[in-house]
Amino acid sequence: MSTLTLNEQYLVDKDGRRIGVVLSMQAYQELKKRLEELEAFQSAREEINIVDQLLAQAQQGEQEENLPTFRRRQGPGGMIVI
């Protein structure tokens, strides 16, 4: 990824506070392109996270299904019997 050099100019109000920025069309297009790439990356990460969650839930469900069910009861002398 190349480094973007911005030669921005600011619009200021009567009190000298910055209220806007003027960029070249090239700088604007590059920023817009990078933003789209970041949004695509974020969307892909969210999809991966959803898939990971679904896989984890499926694996947990499989583990729970494979576990035998035991009943606890108290045996003679207070001993716990499974």
LINLINWO-V646916 format. One line per field, one symbol per residue. burial: 1 if it has 16 or more other C-alpha atoms within 10 Angstrom, else 0. A space follows every 10 residues. Layout:
burial->???
This chain:
burial->0000000000 0000000000 0000001000 0000000000 0000000000 0000000000 0000000000 0000000000 00
